[in-house]
Amino acid sequence: MRNHWWFLVLMLAMFAALIQELRFKRADKVYTLASGRVDMCLACHKEAPGKAHARGVVGCADCHLGDPLTVEKKRAHRGMVKNPGDLRVADQTCGRPECHPGYAERVKKSLMATNRGIITTLRYYWGEIEDFHAEASVETLMKTDETSPALDYFRKLCGTCHLWLPKEKLPGFLKKKGGGCVACHLIPGKNKDKKVHSILTRKIPLENCVRCHNRSGRIGLSYQGLYEDEQYGAPIEEGEFAAEELEDGRFVARIPPDVHFKAGMVCVDCHTQNETMGDGKAYAHFEESLEITCEACHEGTGRTRKGTLLTNLKVKDGKIYWQAKLSGKELEVKRPDPVACRHPVHRRLTCESCHDQRVPQCFGCHVRRDPREKQLDKLSFKETPGLWEEFRSYMRVEVPTLGVREDKVVILVPG
């Protein structure tokens, strides 16, 4: 009787194994990358994330982790990450030795990741710290409950434009922000009829930059010829609302764009990799990390103020040319006027102090906090006591105010 029992158990086990085998979908072949490594993810996933990360060269698991040696879905997806560019995992994905070694650590120290300048400026002018160059980082604030009036303001109103923000974590238009490396390097797939992989690119489009750089000095708007019109939510243009509205509800009117925008240039045509991704140093404020100067191109020197070589600049037959990074077009660069620009009387003037005809100016800015209400903390993703609101007296686009900084005449932009 005992033998019959074991025989029945064995038959049931064999039957279960047979059913499992029949249900299990095996791959048609062993998929390997150009390097010879096996990546069985390619057996199921047919998406292509662009030329730079072509299928067969960079496998799925190189970026998304998981187990590339199996086609069993649960096992294959164990430990997988949706966004390889998230700074929490970038060392294991984008920053792996055979891909972009060292870049993740550089980015983590960049101002776009730390927001150090914004945090310390707020706290300094609100009287909370005495050192304008104090250490500060979004990463640290996200790991703690540290708060103060200035930090609470930052957490609820400013804490959406930094690289530590997980992609699609916040609601509405804010879900497009953040994501670490992909905040800049990702553009949507173009096929709307079926699910496709987003494209990873080095040719950063303007909209990726302006997604964050559209407040304060509003450079991202002005560059394109957009002026945030009078009053939040109620700009008036000849008695009517302005025709265009931004995703966050602000209205804009059209003004003449920057000459570089008209020529087809975008932000990354001027701003170097070290400025945006960081050079490994932890700077306190933007002016310390800034490299590009007008003279680097228009004087034909081809080097930034920190000595970085501009590879897209060429001098041929005495003329200066710049190759636009997105369009590939070769643009002739005008040299400075030998009389006006090089006259001894003008030696202290920066280029923009003469060539910027108008800048947006925001006056009467102030904020109010209602302790009775709650608001979403953009770093902890929790509703906490205290609702902040921003107000201003008026906006205008006008001839800029000039001031002196380190013996140079510069533009001052209120707001």
Secondary structure as GFF3:
##gff-version 3
##sequence-region A 1 415
A	DSSP	alpha_helix	2	23	.	.	.	ID=ss1
A	DSSP	three_ten_helix	40	43	.	.	.	ID=ss2
A	DSSP	three_ten_helix	51	53	.	.	.	ID=ss3
A	DSSP	alpha_helix	60	64	.	.	.	ID=ss4
A	DSSP	alpha_helix	73	76	.	.	.	ID=ss5
A	DSSP	alpha_helix	103	109	.	.	.	ID=ss6
A	DSSP	alpha_helix	111	114	.	.	.	ID=ss7
A	DSSP	alpha_helix	116	125	.	.	.	ID=ss8
A	DSSP	alpha_helix	138	143	.	.	.	ID=ss9
A	DSSP	alpha_helix	149	153	.	.	.	ID=ss10
A	DSSP	pi_helix	154	158	.	.	.	ID=ss11
A	DSSP	three_ten_helix	172	176	.	.	.	ID=ss12
A	DSSP	alpha_helix	182	185	.	.	.	ID=ss13
A	DSSP	beta_strand	186	187	.	.	.	ID=ss14
A	DSSP	beta_strand	199	200	.	.	.	ID=ss15
A	DSSP	alpha_helix	206	210	.	.	.	ID=ss16
A	DSSP	alpha_helix	219	224	.	.	.	ID=ss17
A	DSSP	beta_strand	226	228	.	.	.	ID=ss18
A	DSSP	beta_strand	236	237	.	.	.	ID=ss19
A	DSSP	beta_strand	240	241	.	.	.	ID=ss20
A	DSSP	beta_strand	244	245	.	.	.	ID=ss21
A	DSSP	beta_strand	251	254	.	.	.	ID=ss22
A	DSSP	alpha_helix	259	262	.	.	.	ID=ss23
A	DSSP	alpha_helix	267	270	.	.	.	ID=ss24
A	DSSP	alpha_helix	273	277	.	.	.	ID=ss25
A	DSSP	alpha_helix	286	289	.	.	.	ID=ss26
A	DSSP	alpha_helix	294	298	.	.	.	ID=ss27
A	DSSP	beta_strand	313	316	.	.	.	ID=ss28
A	DSSP	beta_strand	319	323	.	.	.	ID=ss29
A	DSSP	beta_strand	330	333	.	.	.	ID=ss30
A	DSSP	three_ten_helix	344	346	.	.	.	ID=ss31
A	DSSP	alpha_helix	351	355	.	.	.	ID=ss32
A	DSSP	beta_strand	359	363	.	.	.	ID=ss33
A	DSSP	beta_strand	366	377	.	.	.	ID=ss34
A	DSSP	beta_strand	382	391	.	.	.	ID=ss35
A	DSSP	beta_strand	394	398	.	.	.	ID=ss36
A	DSSP	beta_strand	401	405	.	.	.	ID=ss37
A	DSSP	beta_strand	408	412	.	.	.	ID=ss38
###
